[in-house]
Amino acid sequence: MKKQKQWYHGIVMYGLALITVIAACVVQGCGLEETDTKKLKDLSYEILEEKEIPEEFLTVIEEKKETIFKLTYTDKEYLYIAAGYGVQETGGYSIAVNDCYLTKNAVYFDTTLIGPSKGEKINQVKSYPYIVIRTKYLEKNVVFE
């Protein structure tokens, strides 16, 4: 009977220790990277024409252009960021860059698709609007907003 009590006591103590460790992880986040979205600075960038996009990256964009996509590419000198809006039934679309900025942990990139203006003469041909920007290389994840 005494061995049974010791065994039971050991299980209870082990269970309490496990609960304590789990609680500590929940409270402290188990060392997960903190997400800090506070803007440190706006990034300077260039909007690229198709002929300025690295060939490897352009190939990937061409493969994905019929669907919405968010892509990055780097050549260790520059960081390229692309956002595509998939197939549109007509031409006349453009894309605005709302924000491109650096935080402690990431680069944030936000764009908006702008449709044709009322009364604007548009081509009745499908289009695949996308935008590619180039900024200095940063070893950061890119967050698309």
Buried (B, 14 or more C-beta within 10 A) or exposed (E): EEEEEEEEEEEEEEEEEEEEEEEEEEEEEEEEEEEEEEEEEEBEBEEBEEEEBBEEBBEBBEEBBEEEBBBBBBEEEBBBBBBBBBEBEBBBBEBEBEEBBBBEBBBBBBBEBEEBEEEEEBEEEEBBBBBBBBBEEBEBEBBBE
